[in-house]
């Protein structure tokens, strides 16, 4: 139980309390990362390393060389301490949690509880309810909501992306996506409306956050998981259930898409006005002139794609490292998503769906494996130890 308490405090500090300065300029995130590192070392009596993080460590080294070559070693050092060390400790701690303490349900319950609180605050921001909107400030979270001041109380924040209790709106979007997919774990015993409540809250919150990619990925992967659950529970009526659910989702999906495209939310602008084509073109042009070493800080670019990020951060070798990790992890996660559904394997189905969703979003944003995101490595820590016997498909 003591390890789980440390894990909760570390995780919350790492994703929420990132800007509060304590003594010597340290944040709760910095302090709990060091404490959790020591706790993990006492648990394992050795430093942790596997082929996944070894490959990622090579990418980090190449990123460091690239940064030093272009004269930005100090900026790299900040990322090394503020992000990559946190991801290493988070990955290690999650591995201990699931291997030694069978903490699968514990992890999901923790994420869902944080997610429900985040959804509540997001709701308050969407309707500009002062009492709820002020909650992050009351508990010491640095959340920018000044852009809502022009709205009247009760006005819907259509057209704006909302941060909830998270550092940024982008982080809020993919965190709620993960919460929604993991909450489907509660369907493992039986399918019921009550067990779907956390997912419904996550879905509505995702709509309010208005991060388009996260919303659509949540909807698509939820559809896949729910179909697999319903078909596995009623084998004698499998085809009938599949037909009914597909028809229902098709009708709901088309109606929802029409509403989103014709409404006032950020969804109505589609994906044609994000200027990503210009960003990708500029990034590729820079890579063409800096093929071997890249140069993220020198370029001043934000590629909005993890593979392009990998190349511009760590050069050609760094790109190969991230490409190897990504492809091998995707293959493993897809096999788990399609594995036989049972009480024992259902955790891997929903957690692999969450991981796949995260990777999909990272191809349109700057958050993901290259940024040393804690949630990314925690999700991978949940599924990377799945035994081959679990990978039997139906």
Buried (B, 14 or more C-beta within 10 A) or exposed (E): EEBBEBBBBBBBBBBBBBEBEEEEEEBBBBBBBEBBBEBBBEBBEEEBEBEBBEBBBBBBBBBBBBBBBBEBBEEBEEBBEBBBBBBBBBBBBBBBBBEEBEBBEBBBBBBBEBBBBBBBBBBBBBBBBEEBBBBBEEEEBEBEBEEBEEBEEEEEBBEBBBBBBBBBBBBBBBBBBBBBBBBBBBBBEEBEEEBBEBBEBBBBBBBBBBBBBBBBBBBEBBBBBBBBBBBBBEEEEEEEBBEEBEEEBEEEEEEBEEEBEEEEBBBBEEEEEBEBEEBBEBBEEBBEEBEEBBBBBBBEBBBBBBBBBBBBBBBBBBBBBBBBBBEEBBEBBEBBBBBBBEEEBBBBBBBBBBBBBBBBBBBBBBBBBBBBBBBBBBBBBBBBEBEEEBBEEE
